[in-house]
């Protein structure tokens, strides 16, 4: 379909495609097998100027917003959803700074992230606080000009590899949702350490680690926004970041579709390519339609988010519903398309000789992190009900 992309957007896609095919594709199997973090490829991303596409130009980025991020992540994920996650997860960790950071904080952290010198990570999830962020137990107690952080975060993407972390903790546990605040932490700070690295079903090239805070002393200048505004920062971040996960899922699905079509044309059974069988054709048709529908929703959502840039606060449109819809549709499509791709490959699809089994494993996480599919449905329904109530006052 024609999405009327600008010349710059088309150039970003072409650059990402070249890096994916020339640099990522030859080594993706190695990083999946060894479960190593792909630092060499991160350097390639930086050299190709892919790291700061969503960061404003005044901080060293390209200023192409969420749409720019979506286009790059989708294209990279057509080849490997795990290695591309280094960029998407860094964007997640960076967004709180973009949303709530003051000029000093933005000038300190964003240029190095935009250039690819440093990666970022987002520290929200805990063992007892997944979908329910207000259930977190990590605390930040004010002592003079400092906050003392204690607690543990888990399942943190880029954990241990990133240098910059946006961490959420309770500064006033008695205030519930209004007692959560957000801080910028740096790797190497005293009292900030890393726990176990998770052994995962998919996205094995991505590092997923525990973060441990043991009387970690953080200066008040590292507080993002105001004390007690943490949950609002979380919500605004996820409104902007969920399209990134959707792009990861879409890219994996599109890559699996490409592999399935190519294989169906070459694989001969009963004296003819299996692409000539109506059953296979119908599977491919469904897969292609689902991918294109997901792409249309995702791109429209990204454009909607970017349309808020520069508007007065009261004129900005909340995109919680649309972001949740995009993530829900893209992630569920990724699971359906990759599963069908494996089916089309038959027994070969279940072996590591072909990439579709990895795509299927990598796709699953997109239905889980940054809110499960069920949480996305809750978000969509809640907003629908609110909209209906507002219309019928």
C-alpha positions in Angstrom: 0.0 0.0 0.0 1.0 3.6 -0.5 1.6 5.4 2.8 2.8 8.6 1.3 6.1 8.5 3.2 8.5 11.4 2.8 11.8 11.1 1.0 13.6 11.2 4.4 11.4 8.4 5.7 12.1 6.3 2.7 15.8 6.9 3.1 15.6 5.8 6.7 13.9 2.6 5.6 16.5 1.9 2.9 19.3 2.5 5.4 17.8 0.2 8.0 17.1 -2.4 5.3 20.8 -2.3 4.1 22.1 -2.7 7.7 19.7 -5.5 8.4 20.6 -7.5 5.3 24.3 -6.8 5.2 25.2 -6.7 8.9 22.5 -8.4 10.9 21.4 -11.3 8.7 24.8 -13.0 8.4 25.2 -13.2 12.2 21.7 -13.5 13.6 21.9 -17.2 14.1 25.2 -16.8 16.1 23.7 -14.3 18.6 20.5 -16.4 19.0 22.6 -19.6 19.7 25.1 -17.9 22.0 22.7 -15.5 23.7 25.3 -12.7 23.5 24.5 -9.0 23.4 25.2 -7.7 19.9 27.5 -4.8 20.7 29.2 -5.0 17.3 25.8 -4.5 15.6 24.9 -1.7 17.9 28.0 0.1 16.6 26.7 -0.5 13.0 23.4 1.1 14.0 25.2 4.1 15.4 27.4 4.4 12.3 24.3 4.3 10.1 22.7 7.1 12.3 19.7 4.9 13.3 19.9 5.4 17.0 18.5 8.9 17.2 15.8 9.0 14.6 13.1 9.8 17.1 15.2 12.3 19.2 14.8 16.0 18.4 17.5 17.6 16.3 18.5 20.0 19.1 19.7 17.0 21.1 21.6 15.4 18.2 18.8 13.3 16.7 16.9 13.3 13.4 13.7 14.6 14.9 11.5 12.1 13.0 9.4 11.2 16.1 7.6 8.0 16.7 7.0 7.5 13.0 10.7 7.4 12.4 11.3 5.0 15.2 8.5 2.7 13.9 9.8 2.6 10.3 13.4 1.8 11.4 12.4 -0.9 14.0 10.0 -2.6 11.6 12.6 -2.8 8.8 15.3 -4.2 11.2 12.9 -6.7 12.7 12.1 -8.2 9.3 15.5 -9.8 9.7 15.9 -10.1 13.4 13.5 -8.9 16.2 16.0 -9.5 19.0 19.0 -7.5 17.8 16.7 -4.6 16.7 15.3 -4.6 20.2 18.4 -2.8 21.4 17.1 0.3 19.7 13.4 -0.1 20.6 14.3 -0.7 24.3 16.6 2.3 24.3 13.8 4.4 23.0 11.5 3.1 25.8 14.2 4.1 28.4 14.7 7.5 26.7 11.1 8.5 26.4 10.6 9.5 30.1 13.5 11.9 29.6 11.9 13.4 26.5 8.5 13.6 28.2 9.4 14.9 31.6 13.0 15.9 31.6 14.2 19.5 32.1 16.7 21.1 29.7 19.7 20.2 31.8 18.7 16.5 31.9 17.9 16.4 28.2 21.2 18.1 27.3 23.1 15.7 29.5 21.6 12.4 28.4 20.0 12.7 24.9 23.0 13.5 22.7 24.9 10.3 23.7 21.8 8.2 23.2 21.1 9.8 19.8 24.7 9.1 18.7 24.6 5.5 19.8 27.4 6.0 22.4 25.0 4.9 25.1 21.9 2.7 25.4 19.0 3.3 27.8 16.6 1.0 29.7 13.2 1.4 31.4 12.9 0.2 35.0 9.3 -0.4 36.0 8.5 -4.1 36.3 9.0 -6.0 39.6 8.3 -9.6 40.6 5.1 -8.5 42.4 4.3 -5.6 40.1 3.9 -6.5 36.4 0.7 -5.3 34.9 -0.1 -3.5 38.2 2.6 -0.9 38.4 1.2 0.6 41.6 2.1 -2.7 43.3 5.8 -1.9 43.2 7.8 -2.2 46.3 11.0 -0.3 45.3 11.2 2.8 47.5 13.1 6.2 47.3 13.4 7.9 50.6 14.3 11.6 50.6 17.3 12.5 52.8 18.4 16.1 52.3 19.4 16.6 48.6 19.3 12.9 47.9 16.9 10.0 47.6 17.9 6.6 48.8 16.6 3.8 46.6 16.0 0.2 47.8 14.4 -2.6 45.9 14.6 -4.8 42.8 13.4 -4.6 39.2 13.1 -7.6 37.0 12.7 -8.4 33.2 14.5 -5.2 32.3 15.4 -5.1 28.6 19.0 -3.9 28.0 19.6 -4.5 31.7 23.3 -4.6 32.5 24.3 -3.3 29.0 22.6 0.2 29.1 24.3 3.1 30.7 21.2 5.2 31.4 18.2 3.9 33.3 14.8 5.6 34.0 13.7 4.0 37.3 10.3 4.2 39.0 10.1 4.0 42.8 7.6 4.9 45.6 8.6 8.2 47.2 5.3 8.2 49.3 3.8 4.7 49.6 0.8 6.1 51.5 -0.3 8.0 48.4 -0.7 4.9 46.2 -0.6 5.8 42.5 0.3 9.4 43.4 3.3 8.4 45.5 5.4 7.1 42.6 8.3 9.1 41.1 10.8 8.6 38.3 14.6 9.0 38.5 17.5 8.9 36.0 20.2 6.5 37.2 23.6 5.7 35.6 25.4 2.4 35.4 28.2 2.3 38.0 26.4 4.3 40.7 27.2 3.0 44.2 24.4 0.8 45.4 23.1 0.0 41.9 23.9 -3.5 40.7 22.6 -6.2 38.4 21.1 -9.6 39.2 20.5 -12.7 37.1 20.3 -12.6 33.4 17.1 -14.3 32.2 17.2 -17.5 30.0 14.4 -16.9 27.5 12.3 -18.6 24.9 13.1 -15.9 22.3 14.8 -12.6 21.7 17.9 -14.3 23.0 20.3 -11.7 21.7 18.6 -9.1 24.0 19.8 -8.8 27.6 17.1 -9.2 30.2 18.3 -8.6 33.7 17.4 -7.8 37.3 18.3 -4.4 38.6 19.2 -4.2 42.3 19.2 -1.1 44.5 20.8 -1.3 47.9 20.8 2.1 49.5 21.5 3.7 46.2 22.1 7.4 46.7 20.5 9.5 43.9 20.7 13.3 43.8 17.5 15.3 43.6 18.6 16.7 40.2 18.1 13.1 38.9 14.3 13.3 39.6 12.3 13.4 36.4 9.4 15.9 36.6 7.9 16.4 40.0 7.8 14.0 42.9 4.6 11.9 42.7 4.3 12.3 38.9 5.8 8.9 38.2 2.7 7.1 37.1 1.7 9.9 34.8 5.2 9.6 33.2 4.6 5.8 32.9 1.3 6.3 31.1 2.6 9.0 28.8 5.7 6.8 28.0 3.6 3.8 27.1 1.3 5.8 24.9 4.4 6.7 22.9 6.4 3.5 23.2 3.8 0.8 22.5 4.0 1.6 18.8 7.6 0.6 19.0 6.7 -2.9 20.3 4.0 -3.0 17.6 6.7 -2.2 15.0 8.8 -5.0 16.3 5.9 -7.4 16.0 5.0 -6.1 12.5 8.5 -6.5 11.3 8.8 -10.0 12.6 5.4 -10.9 10.9 6.4 -9.2 7.6 9.8 -11.0 7.6 8.0 -14.4 8.2 5.6 -13.7 5.4 8.5 -13.0 3.0 10.2 -16.2 4.0 6.9 -18.2 3.6 6.2 -16.9 0.1 9.7 -17.5 -1.1 9.7 -21.0 0.4 6.3 -21.9 -1.1 7.5 -20.9 -4.5 10.6 -23.2 -4.3 9.2 -26.2 -2.3 8.0 -28.9 -4.7 5.5 -31.6 -3.6 3.4 -33.8 -5.8 5.3 -32.5 -8.8 4.6 -28.8 -8.4 5.5 -25.9 -6.1 3.3 -25.8 -3.0 2.5 -22.2 -3.9 0.2 -23.6 -6.5 -2.0 -25.3 -3.9 -5.1 -23.3 -3.0 -4.8 -24.2 0.7 -1.3 -22.6 0.8 -2.5 -19.7 -1.3 -5.3 -18.9 1.2 -2.9 -19.1 4.1 -0.5 -16.6 2.4 -3.5 -14.3 1.4 -4.6 -14.2 5.1 -1.1 -13.6 6.3 -0.6 -10.7 3.9 -3.9 -9.1 4.6 -3.3 -9.2 8.4 0.2 -7.7 8.0 -1.1 -4.9 5.9 -4.0 -4.1 8.2 -1.7 -4.0 11.2 0.7 -1.7 9.3 -2.1 0.7 8.4 -3.2 1.0 12.0 0.3 1.3 13.3 1.4 4.0 10.9 -1.8 6.0 11.5 -1.2 5.8 15.3 2.4 6.9 14.9 1.3 9.9 12.8 -1.3 10.7 15.4 1.2 10.7 18.2 3.6 12.9 16.3 0.8 15.4 15.4 0.9 16.4 19.1 4.4 17.7 18.9 4.5 21.5 19.5 0.8 21.8 20.5 -0.2 23.4 23.8 -0.9 20.8 26.4 -4.7 21.3 26.4 -4.8 20.7 22.6 -2.9 17.4 22.7 -4.8 14.3 22.0 -4.4 11.3 24.3 -3.4 8.2 22.2 -3.7 5.5 24.9 -6.5 3.7 23.0 -4.8 3.9 19.6 -1.4 2.8 20.9 -3.0 -0.1 22.7 -4.9 -1.1 19.5 -1.8 -0.9 17.4 0.2 -3.1 19.9 -2.7 -5.5 20.3 -3.2 -6.0 16.6 0.4 -6.1 15.6 1.5 -8.5 18.3 -1.4 -10.9 17.8 -0.8 -10.7 14.0 2.9 -11.6 14.6 1.9 -14.8 16.5 -0.6 -15.8 13.8 1.7 -15.1 10.9 4.8 -16.7 12.3 2.8 -19.8 13.3 1.4 -20.1 9.8 4.9 -19.6 8.3 6.2 -22.5 10.3 3.2 -24.5 9.1 3.9 -23.7 5.5 7.5 -24.8 6.0 6.3 -28.1 7.5 9.0 -30.1 9.3 11.7 -27.8 8.1 9.9 -24.9 9.8 10.4 -26.6 13.1 14.1 -26.9 12.6 16.8 -24.2 13.0 17.8 -24.7 9.4 15.3 -22.0 8.5 14.6 -18.7 10.4 10.8 -19.0 10.9 11.1 -21.0 14.1 13.1 -18.2 15.6 10.6 -15.6 14.3 7.9 -17.5 16.0 9.8 -17.6 19.3 10.7 -13.9 19.1 7.1 -12.9 18.2 5.6 -14.3 21.5 7.2 -11.6 23.7 5.4 -8.9 21.8 2.1 -10.1 23.3 3.5 -9.9 26.8 5.8 -6.9 27.5 4.7 -3.3 27.8 1.3 -4.7 28.7 -0.1 -8.1 27.8 -2.7 -8.4 25.1 -5.3 -8.6 27.8 -4.1 -5.3 29.4 -4.3 -3.7 25.9 -7.9 -4.8 25.7 -8.6 -3.3 29.1 -7.1 0.0 28.0 -9.1 0.1 24.8 -12.4 -0.8 26.5 -11.8 1.8 29.3 -11.2 4.5 26.8 -14.2 3.5 24.7 -16.4 3.7 27.8 -15.0 7.1 28.7 -15.5 8.4 25.2 -19.1 7.2 25.2 -19.8 8.8 28.6 -18.4 12.1 27.4 -20.5 12.1 24.2 -23.7 11.3 26.2 -23.5 13.8 29.0 
